[in-house]
């Protein structure tokens, strides 16, 4: 979706296979960084990846984190991001 790169400068457009492989590598290494969590958003009952929600700078004592998310265009408007963040 070209709109993603408009709002998320680190997402290239067009998005090539090498970009996808780099993103998967980033997700795999994410487990190495305390205070960071990336979760996939799927429809109830499973199915393809529809988006992601991430928590960064997690501070368990303060009960806070920076939240970010994205959704594929076809998944927007269904409350999936709100539900995932909650």
VODO-255388 format. One record per residue: residue in three letters; x, y, z of N, C-alpha, C in turn; residue number from 1. Coordinates in Angstrom, 1 decimal. Layout:
N
<pt><code>ala</code><n_x>X</n_x><n_y>Y</n_y><n_z>Z</n_z><ca_x>X</ca_x><ca_y>Y</ca_y><ca_z>Z</ca_z><c_x>X</c_x><c_y>Y</c_y><c_z>Z</c_z><pos>NUM</pos></pt>
...
***
This chain:
86
<pt><code>unk</code><n_x>0.9</n_x><n_y>-1.2</n_y><n_z>0.0</n_z><ca_x>0.0</ca_x><ca_y>0.0</ca_y><ca_z>0.0</ca_z><c_x>0.9</c_x><c_y>1.2</c_y><c_z>0.0</c_z><pos>1</pos></pt>
<pt><code>unk</code><n_x>0.9</n_x><n_y>2.1</n_y><n_z>-1.0</n_z><ca_x>1.7</ca_x><ca_y>3.2</ca_y><ca_z>-1.1</ca_z><c_x>1.5</c_x><c_y>4.2</c_y><c_z>0.1</c_z><pos>2</pos></pt>
<pt><code>unk</code><n_x>0.3</n_x><n_y>4.2</n_y><n_z>0.7</n_z><ca_x>0.0</ca_x><ca_y>5.1</ca_y><ca_z>1.8</ca_z><c_x>0.9</c_x><c_y>4.8</c_y><c_z>3.0</c_z><pos>3</pos></pt>
<pt><code>unk</code><n_x>1.3</n_x><n_y>3.5</n_y><n_z>3.2</n_z><ca_x>2.1</ca_x><ca_y>3.1</ca_y><ca_z>4.3</ca_z><c_x>3.5</c_x><c_y>3.9</c_y><c_z>4.3</c_z><pos>4</pos></pt>
<pt><code>unk</code><n_x>4.1</n_x><n_y>4.0</n_y><n_z>3.1</n_z><ca_x>5.4</ca_x><ca_y>4.6</ca_y><ca_z>3.1</ca_z><c_x>5.2</c_x><c_y>6.2</c_y><c_z>3.2</c_z><pos>5</pos></pt>
<pt><code>unk</code><n_x>4.0</n_x><n_y>6.6</n_y><n_z>3.0</n_z><ca_x>3.7</ca_x><ca_y>8.1</ca_y><ca_z>3.3</ca_z><c_x>3.8</c_x><c_y>8.4</c_y><c_z>4.8</c_z><pos>6</pos></pt>
<pt><code>unk</code><n_x>3.3</n_x><n_y>7.5</n_y><n_z>5.6</n_z><ca_x>3.2</ca_x><ca_y>7.7</ca_y><ca_z>7.0</ca_z><c_x>4.3</c_x><c_y>7.0</c_y><c_z>7.8</c_z><pos>7</pos></pt>
<pt><code>unk</code><n_x>4.9</n_x><n_y>6.0</n_y><n_z>7.2</n_z><ca_x>5.9</ca_x><ca_y>5.2</ca_y><ca_z>7.9</ca_z><c_x>7.2</c_x><c_y>5.3</c_y><c_z>7.0</c_z><pos>8</pos></pt>
<pt><code>unk</code><n_x>8.0</n_x><n_y>6.2</n_y><n_z>7.2</n_z><ca_x>9.1</ca_x><ca_y>6.5</ca_y><ca_z>6.3</ca_z><c_x>10.1</c_x><c_y>5.3</c_y><c_z>6.1</c_z><pos>9</pos></pt>
<pt><code>unk</code><n_x>10.1</n_x><n_y>4.4</n_y><n_z>7.1</n_z><ca_x>11.0</ca_x><ca_y>3.3</ca_y><ca_z>7.0</ca_z><c_x>10.4</c_x><c_y>2.1</c_y><c_z>6.1</c_z><pos>10</pos></pt>
<pt><code>unk</code><n_x>9.2</n_x><n_y>2.3</n_y><n_z>5.6</n_z><ca_x>8.6</ca_x><ca_y>1.3</ca_y><ca_z>4.7</ca_z><c_x>8.7</c_x><c_y>1.8</c_y><c_z>3.3</c_z><pos>11</pos></pt>
<pt><code>unk</code><n_x>9.6</n_x><n_y>1.1</n_y><n_z>2.5</n_z><ca_x>9.8</ca_x><ca_y>1.5</ca_y><ca_z>1.1</ca_z><c_x>8.6</c_x><c_y>1.2</c_y><c_z>0.2</c_z><pos>12</pos></pt>
<pt><code>unk</code><n_x>8.5</n_x><n_y>2.0</n_y><n_z>-0.8</n_z><ca_x>7.5</ca_x><ca_y>1.7</ca_y><ca_z>-1.9</ca_z><c_x>8.2</c_x><c_y>2.0</c_y><c_z>-3.2</c_z><pos>13</pos></pt>
<pt><code>unk</code><n_x>8.3</n_x><n_y>1.0</n_y><n_z>-4.1</n_z><ca_x>7.6</ca_x><ca_y>-0.3</ca_y><ca_z>-3.9</ca_z><c_x>8.4</c_x><c_y>-1.2</c_y><c_z>-2.9</c_z><pos>14</pos></pt>
<pt><code>unk</code><n_x>7.6</n_x><n_y>-2.1</n_y><n_z>-2.4</n_z><ca_x>8.1</ca_x><ca_y>-3.0</ca_y><ca_z>-1.4</ca_z><c_x>8.6</c_x><c_y>-4.3</c_y><c_z>-2.0</c_z><pos>15</pos></pt>
<pt><code>unk</code><n_x>9.9</n_x><n_y>-4.6</n_y><n_z>-2.0</n_z><ca_x>10.4</ca_x><ca_y>-5.7</ca_y><ca_z>-2.7</ca_z><c_x>10.6</c_x><c_y>-6.9</c_y><c_z>-1.8</c_z><pos>16</pos></pt>
<pt><code>unk</code><n_x>10.9</n_x><n_y>-8.1</n_y><n_z>-2.4</n_z><ca_x>11.1</ca_x><ca_y>-9.3</ca_y><ca_z>-1.6</ca_z><c_x>12.3</c_x><c_y>-9.1</c_y><c_z>-0.6</c_z><pos>17</pos></pt>
<pt><code>unk</code><n_x>13.3</n_x><n_y>-8.4</n_y><n_z>-1.0</n_z><ca_x>14.4</ca_x><ca_y>-8.1</ca_y><ca_z>-0.1</ca_z><c_x>14.0</c_x><c_y>-7.3</c_y><c_z>1.1</c_z><pos>18</pos></pt>
<pt><code>unk</code><n_x>13.0</n_x><n_y>-6.4</n_y><n_z>0.9</n_z><ca_x>12.4</ca_x><ca_y>-5.6</ca_y><ca_z>2.0</ca_z><c_x>11.7</c_x><c_y>-6.5</c_y><c_z>3.0</c_z><pos>19</pos></pt>
<pt><code>unk</code><n_x>10.9</n_x><n_y>-7.5</n_y><n_z>2.5</n_z><ca_x>10.2</ca_x><ca_y>-8.4</ca_y><ca_z>3.3</ca_z><c_x>11.1</c_x><c_y>-9.3</c_y><c_z>4.1</c_z><pos>20</pos></pt>
<pt><code>unk</code><n_x>12.2</n_x><n_y>-9.8</n_y><n_z>3.4</n_z><ca_x>13.2</ca_x><ca_y>-10.6</ca_y><ca_z>4.1</ca_z><c_x>13.9</c_x><c_y>-9.8</c_y><c_z>5.2</c_z><pos>21</pos></pt>
<pt><code>unk</code><n_x>14.2</n_x><n_y>-8.5</n_y><n_z>5.0</n_z><ca_x>14.8</ca_x><ca_y>-7.7</ca_y><ca_z>6.0</ca_z><c_x>13.9</c_x><c_y>-7.5</c_y><c_z>7.2</c_z><pos>22</pos></pt>
<pt><code>unk</code><n_x>12.6</n_x><n_y>-7.3</n_y><n_z>6.9</n_z><ca_x>11.6</ca_x><ca_y>-7.1</ca_y><ca_z>8.0</ca_z><c_x>11.5</c_x><c_y>-8.4</c_y><c_z>8.8</c_z><pos>23</pos></pt>
<pt><code>unk</code><n_x>11.5</n_x><n_y>-9.6</n_y><n_z>8.2</n_z><ca_x>11.5</ca_x><ca_y>-10.8</ca_y><ca_z>8.9</ca_z><c_x>12.7</c_x><c_y>-11.0</c_y><c_z>9.8</c_z><pos>24</pos></pt>
<pt><code>unk</code><n_x>13.8</n_x><n_y>-10.5</n_y><n_z>9.3</n_z><ca_x>15.1</ca_x><ca_y>-10.6</ca_y><ca_z>10.1</ca_z><c_x>15.0</c_x><c_y>-9.6</c_y><c_z>11.3</c_z><pos>25</pos></pt>
<pt><code>unk</code><n_x>14.4</n_x><n_y>-8.5</n_y><n_z>11.1</n_z><ca_x>14.2</ca_x><ca_y>-7.5</ca_y><ca_z>12.2</ca_z><c_x>13.3</c_x><c_y>-8.1</c_y><c_z>13.2</c_z><pos>26</pos></pt>
<pt><code>unk</code><n_x>12.2</n_x><n_y>-8.8</n_y><n_z>12.8</n_z><ca_x>11.3</ca_x><ca_y>-9.4</ca_y><ca_z>13.8</ca_z><c_x>12.0</c_x><c_y>-10.5</c_y><c_z>14.6</c_z><pos>27</pos></pt>
<pt><code>unk</code><n_x>12.8</n_x><n_y>-11.3</n_y><n_z>13.9</n_z><ca_x>13.5</ca_x><ca_y>-12.4</ca_y><ca_z>14.6</ca_z><c_x>14.5</c_x><c_y>-11.8</c_y><c_z>15.6</c_z><pos>28</pos></pt>
<pt><code>unk</code><n_x>15.1</n_x><n_y>-10.7</n_y><n_z>15.3</n_z><ca_x>16.1</ca_x><ca_y>-10.1</ca_y><ca_z>16.2</ca_z><c_x>15.4</c_x><c_y>-9.3</c_y><c_z>17.3</c_z><pos>29</pos></pt>
<pt><code>unk</code><n_x>14.1</n_x><n_y>-9.0</n_y><n_z>17.1</n_z><ca_x>13.4</ca_x><ca_y>-8.2</ca_y><ca_z>18.1</ca_z><c_x>13.3</c_x><c_y>-8.8</c_y><c_z>19.5</c_z><pos>30</pos></pt>
<pt><code>unk</code><n_x>13.4</n_x><n_y>-10.1</n_y><n_z>19.5</n_z><ca_x>13.4</ca_x><ca_y>-10.8</ca_y><ca_z>20.8</ca_z><c_x>14.6</c_x><c_y>-10.5</c_y><c_z>21.6</c_z><pos>31</pos></pt>
<pt><code>unk</code><n_x>15.7</n_x><n_y>-10.0</n_y><n_z>20.9</n_z><ca_x>16.9</ca_x><ca_y>-9.7</ca_y><ca_z>21.6</ca_z><c_x>16.9</c_x><c_y>-8.4</c_y><c_z>22.3</c_z><pos>32</pos></pt>
<pt><code>unk</code><n_x>15.8</n_x><n_y>-7.6</n_y><n_z>22.1</n_z><ca_x>15.8</ca_x><ca_y>-6.2</ca_y><ca_z>22.6</ca_z><c_x>14.7</c_x><c_y>-6.2</c_y><c_z>23.7</c_z><pos>33</pos></pt>
<pt><code>unk</code><n_x>15.1</n_x><n_y>-6.0</n_y><n_z>25.0</n_z><ca_x>14.2</ca_x><ca_y>-5.9</ca_y><ca_z>26.1</ca_z><c_x>13.4</c_x><c_y>-4.6</c_y><c_z>25.9</c_z><pos>34</pos></pt>
<pt><code>unk</code><n_x>12.2</n_x><n_y>-4.6</n_y><n_z>26.3</n_z><ca_x>11.4</ca_x><ca_y>-3.4</ca_y><ca_z>26.2</ca_z><c_x>10.8</c_x><c_y>-3.2</c_y><c_z>24.8</c_z><pos>35</pos></pt>
<pt><code>unk</code><n_x>10.8</n_x><n_y>-4.2</n_y><n_z>24.0</n_z><ca_x>10.2</ca_x><ca_y>-4.1</ca_y><ca_z>22.6</ca_z><c_x>9.4</c_x><c_y>-5.4</c_y><c_z>22.3</c_z><pos>36</pos></pt>
<pt><code>unk</code><n_x>8.3</n_x><n_y>-5.3</n_y><n_z>21.7</n_z><ca_x>7.4</ca_x><ca_y>-6.4</ca_y><ca_z>21.4</ca_z><c_x>6.7</c_x><c_y>-6.1</c_y><c_z>20.1</c_z><pos>37</pos></pt>
<pt><code>unk</code><n_x>6.7</n_x><n_y>-7.1</n_y><n_z>19.2</n_z><ca_x>6.0</ca_x><ca_y>-7.0</ca_y><ca_z>17.9</ca_z><c_x>5.0</c_x><c_y>-8.1</c_y><c_z>17.8</c_z><pos>38</pos></pt>
<pt><code>unk</code><n_x>3.8</n_x><n_y>-7.8</n_y><n_z>17.5</n_z><ca_x>2.7</ca_x><ca_y>-8.9</ca_y><ca_z>17.5</ca_z><c_x>2.0</c_x><c_y>-8.8</c_y><c_z>16.1</c_z><pos>39</pos></pt>
<pt><code>unk</code><n_x>1.7</n_x><n_y>-9.9</n_y><n_z>15.5</n_z><ca_x>0.9</ca_x><ca_y>-9.9</ca_y><ca_z>14.3</ca_z><c_x>-0.6</c_x><c_y>-9.7</c_y><c_z>14.6</c_z><pos>40</pos></pt>
<pt><code>unk</code><n_x>-1.3</n_x><n_y>-9.1</n_y><n_z>13.7</n_z><ca_x>-2.8</ca_x><ca_y>-9.0</ca_y><ca_z>13.8</ca_z><c_x>-3.4</c_x><c_y>-9.9</c_y><c_z>12.7</c_z><pos>41</pos></pt>
<pt><code>unk</code><n_x>-4.2</n_x><n_y>-10.7</n_y><n_z>13.2</n_z><ca_x>-5.0</ca_x><ca_y>-11.7</ca_y><ca_z>12.3</ca_z><c_x>-6.4</c_x><c_y>-11.6</c_y><c_z>12.7</c_z><pos>42</pos></pt>
<pt><code>unk</code><n_x>-7.3</n_x><n_y>-12.0</n_y><n_z>11.7</n_z><ca_x>-8.7</ca_x><ca_y>-12.1</ca_y><ca_z>12.0</ca_z><c_x>-9.0</c_x><c_y>-13.2</c_y><c_z>13.1</c_z><pos>43</pos></pt>
<pt><code>unk</code><n_x>-10.0</n_x><n_y>-13.0</n_y><n_z>13.8</n_z><ca_x>-10.4</ca_x><ca_y>-14.1</ca_y><ca_z>14.8</ca_z><c_x>-10.5</c_x><c_y>-15.4</c_y><c_z>14.0</c_z><pos>44</pos></pt>
<pt><code>unk</code><n_x>-9.9</n_x><n_y>-16.5</n_y><n_z>14.6</n_z><ca_x>-9.9</ca_x><ca_y>-17.8</ca_y><ca_z>13.9</ca_z><c_x>-8.7</c_x><c_y>-18.0</c_y><c_z>13.0</c_z><pos>45</pos></pt>
<pt><code>unk</code><n_x>-7.8</n_x><n_y>-17.0</n_y><n_z>12.9</n_z><ca_x>-6.6</ca_x><ca_y>-17.2</ca_y><ca_z>12.1</ca_z><c_x>-6.7</c_x><c_y>-16.5</c_y><c_z>10.7</c_z><pos>46</pos></pt>
<pt><code>unk</code><n_x>-5.9</n_x><n_y>-17.0</n_y><n_z>9.8</n_z><ca_x>-5.8</ca_x><ca_y>-16.4</ca_y><ca_z>8.5</ca_z><c_x>-4.5</c_x><c_y>-15.6</c_y><c_z>8.3</c_z><pos>47</pos></pt>
<pt><code>unk</code><n_x>-4.5</n_x><n_y>-14.9</n_y><n_z>7.2</n_z><ca_x>-3.2</ca_x><ca_y>-14.2</ca_y><ca_z>6.8</ca_z><c_x>-2.9</c_x><c_y>-13.0</c_y><c_z>7.7</c_z><pos>48</pos></pt>
<pt><code>unk</code><n_x>-1.7</n_x><n_y>-12.6</n_y><n_z>7.7</n_z><ca_x>-1.3</ca_x><ca_y>-11.4</ca_y><ca_z>8.5</ca_z><c_x>-2.0</c_x><c_y>-10.2</c_y><c_z>7.9</c_z><pos>49</pos></pt>
<pt><code>unk</code><n_x>-2.7</n_x><n_y>-9.5</n_y><n_z>8.8</n_z><ca_x>-3.5</ca_x><ca_y>-8.3</ca_y><ca_z>8.4</ca_z><c_x>-2.8</c_x><c_y>-7.0</c_y><c_z>8.9</c_z><pos>50</pos></pt>
<pt><code>unk</code><n_x>-1.9</n_x><n_y>-7.1</n_y><n_z>9.8</n_z><ca_x>-1.2</ca_x><ca_y>-5.9</ca_y><ca_z>10.3</ca_z><c_x>-0.3</c_x><c_y>-6.3</c_y><c_z>11.5</c_z><pos>51</pos></pt>
<pt><code>unk</code><n_x>0.2</n_x><n_y>-5.3</n_y><n_z>12.1</n_z><ca_x>1.1</ca_x><ca_y>-5.5</ca_y><ca_z>13.3</ca_z><c_x>0.8</c_x><c_y>-4.5</c_y><c_z>14.3</c_z><pos>52</pos></pt>
<pt><code>unk</code><n_x>1.0</n_x><n_y>-4.8</n_y><n_z>15.6</n_z><ca_x>1.0</ca_x><ca_y>-3.8</ca_y><ca_z>16.7</ca_z><c_x>2.4</c_x><c_y>-4.0</c_y><c_z>17.4</c_z><pos>53</pos></pt>
<pt><code>unk</code><n_x>3.0</n_x><n_y>-2.9</n_y><n_z>17.7</n_z><ca_x>4.3</ca_x><ca_y>-3.0</ca_y><ca_z>18.4</ca_z><c_x>4.2</c_x><c_y>-2.1</c_y><c_z>19.7</c_z><pos>54</pos></pt>
<pt><code>unk</code><n_x>5.0</n_x><n_y>-2.6</n_y><n_z>20.6</n_z><ca_x>5.2</ca_x><ca_y>-1.9</ca_y><ca_z>21.9</ca_z><c_x>6.7</c_x><c_y>-1.6</c_y><c_z>22.0</c_z><pos>55</pos></pt>
<pt><code>unk</code><n_x>7.0</n_x><n_y>-0.4</n_y><n_z>22.2</n_z><ca_x>8.4</ca_x><ca_y>0.0</ca_y><ca_z>22.4</ca_z><c_x>8.6</c_x><c_y>0.8</c_y><c_z>23.7</c_z><pos>56</pos></pt>
<pt><code>unk</code><n_x>9.8</n_x><n_y>0.8</n_y><n_z>24.2</n_z><ca_x>10.1</ca_x><ca_y>1.5</ca_y><ca_z>25.5</ca_z><c_x>9.1</c_x><c_y>1.1</c_y><c_z>26.6</c_z><pos>57</pos></pt>
<pt><code>unk</code><n_x>8.9</n_x><n_y>-0.2</n_y><n_z>26.7</n_z><ca_x>8.0</ca_x><ca_y>-0.8</ca_y><ca_z>27.7</ca_z><c_x>8.6</c_x><c_y>-0.5</c_y><c_z>29.1</c_z><pos>58</pos></pt>
<pt><code>unk</code><n_x>7.8</n_x><n_y>0.1</n_y><n_z>29.9</n_z><ca_x>8.2</ca_x><ca_y>0.3</ca_y><ca_z>31.3</ca_z><c_x>7.1</c_x><c_y>-0.3</c_y><c_z>32.2</c_z><pos>59</pos></pt>
<pt><code>unk</code><n_x>7.4</n_x><n_y>-1.5</n_y><n_z>32.6</n_z><ca_x>6.4</ca_x><ca_y>-2.3</ca_y><ca_z>33.4</ca_z><c_x>6.1</c_x><c_y>-1.6</c_y><c_z>34.7</c_z><pos>60</pos></pt>
<pt><code>unk</code><n_x>7.1</n_x><n_y>-1.0</n_y><n_z>35.4</n_z><ca_x>6.8</ca_x><ca_y>-0.3</ca_y><ca_z>36.6</ca_z><c_x>5.8</c_x><c_y>0.9</c_y><c_z>36.5</c_z><pos>61</pos></pt>
<pt><code>unk</code><n_x>6.0</n_x><n_y>1.6</n_y><n_z>35.4</n_z><ca_x>5.1</ca_x><ca_y>2.8</ca_y><ca_z>35.1</ca_z><c_x>3.8</c_x><c_y>2.3</c_y><c_z>34.4</c_z><pos>62</pos></pt>
<pt><code>unk</code><n_x>3.8</n_x><n_y>1.1</n_y><n_z>33.9</n_z><ca_x>2.7</ca_x><ca_y>0.6</ca_y><ca_z>33.1</ca_z><c_x>2.5</c_x><c_y>1.3</c_y><c_z>31.8</c_z><pos>63</pos></pt>
<pt><code>unk</code><n_x>3.6</n_x><n_y>1.6</n_y><n_z>31.2</n_z><ca_x>3.5</ca_x><ca_y>2.4</ca_y><ca_z>29.9</ca_z><c_x>4.3</c_x><c_y>1.8</c_y><c_z>28.8</c_z><pos>64</pos></pt>
<pt><code>unk</code><n_x>4.0</n_x><n_y>2.2</n_y><n_z>27.6</n_z><ca_x>4.8</ca_x><ca_y>1.8</ca_y><ca_z>26.4</ca_z><c_x>4.4</c_x><c_y>2.7</c_y><c_z>25.3</c_z><pos>65</pos></pt>
<pt><code>unk</code><n_x>5.2</n_x><n_y>2.8</n_y><n_z>24.3</n_z><ca_x>4.9</ca_x><ca_y>3.5</ca_y><ca_z>23.1</ca_z><c_x>4.2</c_x><c_y>2.5</c_y><c_z>22.2</c_z><pos>66</pos></pt>
<pt><code>unk</code><n_x>3.1</n_x><n_y>2.8</n_y><n_z>21.6</n_z><ca_x>2.3</ca_x><ca_y>1.9</ca_y><ca_z>20.8</ca_z><c_x>2.3</c_x><c_y>2.3</c_y><c_z>19.3</c_z><pos>67</pos></pt>
<pt><code>unk</code><n_x>2.6</n_x><n_y>1.4</n_y><n_z>18.4</n_z><ca_x>2.4</ca_x><ca_y>1.7</ca_y><ca_z>17.0</ca_z><c_x>1.7</c_x><c_y>0.5</c_y><c_z>16.4</c_z><pos>68</pos></pt>
<pt><code>unk</code><n_x>1.1</n_x><n_y>0.8</n_y><n_z>15.2</n_z><ca_x>0.4</ca_x><ca_y>-0.3</ca_y><ca_z>14.5</ca_z><c_x>0.2</c_x><c_y>0.1</c_y><c_z>13.1</c_z><pos>69</pos></pt>
<pt><code>unk</code><n_x>0.0</n_x><n_y>-0.9</n_y><n_z>12.3</n_z><ca_x>-0.4</ca_x><ca_y>-0.8</ca_y><ca_z>10.9</ca_z><c_x>-1.3</c_x><c_y>-1.9</c_y><c_z>10.5</c_z><pos>70</pos></pt>
<pt><code>unk</code><n_x>-2.2</n_x><n_y>-1.6</n_y><n_z>9.5</n_z><ca_x>-3.1</ca_x><ca_y>-2.6</ca_y><ca_z>9.0</ca_z><c_x>-3.1</c_x><c_y>-2.5</c_y><c_z>7.5</c_z><pos>71</pos></pt>
<pt><code>unk</code><n_x>-3.3</n_x><n_y>-3.7</n_y><n_z>6.9</n_z><ca_x>-3.4</ca_x><ca_y>-3.7</ca_y><ca_z>5.4</ca_z><c_x>-4.7</c_x><c_y>-3.0</c_y><c_z>5.1</c_z><pos>72</pos></pt>
<pt><code>unk</code><n_x>-4.8</n_x><n_y>-2.4</n_y><n_z>3.9</n_z><ca_x>-5.9</ca_x><ca_y>-1.6</ca_y><ca_z>3.5</ca_z><c_x>-7.2</c_x><c_y>-2.4</c_y><c_z>3.6</c_z><pos>73</pos></pt>
<pt><code>unk</code><n_x>-7.2</n_x><n_y>-3.7</n_y><n_z>3.2</n_z><ca_x>-8.4</ca_x><ca_y>-4.5</ca_y><ca_z>3.3</ca_z><c_x>-8.9</c_x><c_y>-4.8</c_y><c_z>4.7</c_z><pos>74</pos></pt>
<pt><code>unk</code><n_x>-8.0</n_x><n_y>-4.6</n_y><n_z>5.7</n_z><ca_x>-8.4</ca_x><ca_y>-4.9</ca_y><ca_z>7.1</ca_z><c_x>-8.8</c_x><c_y>-3.7</c_y><c_z>7.8</c_z><pos>75</pos></pt>
<pt><code>unk</code><n_x>-8.7</n_x><n_y>-2.5</n_y><n_z>7.2</n_z><ca_x>-9.1</ca_x><ca_y>-1.3</ca_y><ca_z>7.9</ca_z><c_x>-10.6</c_x><c_y>-1.1</c_y><c_z>8.1</c_z><pos>76</pos></pt>
<pt><code>unk</code><n_x>-10.9</n_x><n_y>-0.4</n_y><n_z>9.1</n_z><ca_x>-12.4</ca_x><ca_y>-0.1</ca_y><ca_z>9.4</ca_z><c_x>-13.1</c_x><c_y>-1.2</c_y><c_z>10.0</c_z><pos>77</pos></pt>
<pt><code>unk</code><n_x>-12.5</n_x><n_y>-2.2</n_y><n_z>10.5</n_z><ca_x>-13.1</ca_x><ca_y>-3.3</ca_y><ca_z>11.2</ca_z><c_x>-12.8</c_x><c_y>-3.4</c_y><c_z>12.7</c_z><pos>78</pos></pt>
<pt><code>unk</code><n_x>-12.1</n_x><n_y>-2.4</n_y><n_z>13.2</n_z><ca_x>-11.8</ca_x><ca_y>-2.4</ca_y><ca_z>14.6</ca_z><c_x>-10.7</c_x><c_y>-3.3</c_y><c_z>15.1</c_z><pos>79</pos></pt>
<pt><code>unk</code><n_x>-10.0</n_x><n_y>-3.9</n_y><n_z>14.1</n_z><ca_x>-8.9</ca_x><ca_y>-4.8</ca_y><ca_z>14.4</ca_z><c_x>-7.7</c_x><c_y>-4.1</c_y><c_z>15.1</c_z><pos>80</pos></pt>
<pt><code>unk</code><n_x>-7.3</n_x><n_y>-2.9</n_y><n_z>14.7</n_z><ca_x>-6.2</ca_x><ca_y>-2.3</ca_y><ca_z>15.4</ca_z><c_x>-6.6</c_x><c_y>-1.9</c_y><c_z>16.8</c_z><pos>81</pos></pt>
<pt><code>unk</code><n_x>-7.8</n_x><n_y>-1.4</n_y><n_z>17.0</n_z><ca_x>-8.3</ca_x><ca_y>-1.0</ca_y><ca_z>18.4</ca_z><c_x>-8.2</c_x><c_y>-2.3</c_y><c_z>19.3</c_z><pos>82</pos></pt>
<pt><code>unk</code><n_x>-8.8</n_x><n_y>-3.3</n_y><n_z>18.8</n_z><ca_x>-8.8</ca_x><ca_y>-4.6</ca_y><ca_z>19.5</ca_z><c_x>-7.4</c_x><c_y>-5.1</c_y><c_z>19.9</c_z><pos>83</pos></pt>
<pt><code>unk</code><n_x>-6.5</n_x><n_y>-5.0</n_y><n_z>18.9</n_z><ca_x>-5.1</ca_x><ca_y>-5.5</ca_y><ca_z>19.1</ca_z><c_x>-4.4</c_x><c_y>-4.6</c_y><c_z>20.1</c_z><pos>84</pos></pt>
<pt><code>unk</code><n_x>-4.6</n_x><n_y>-3.3</n_y><n_z>20.1</n_z><ca_x>-4.0</ca_x><ca_y>-2.4</ca_y><ca_z>21.0</ca_z><c_x>-4.5</c_x><c_y>-2.6</c_y><c_z>22.4</c_z><pos>85</pos></pt>
<pt><code>unk</code><n_x>-5.8</n_x><n_y>-2.8</n_y><n_z>22.5</n_z><ca_x>-6.4</ca_x><ca_y>-3.1</ca_y><ca_z>23.8</ca_z><c_x>-5.9</c_x><c_y>-4.4</c_y><c_z>24.4</c_z><pos>86</pos></pt>
***
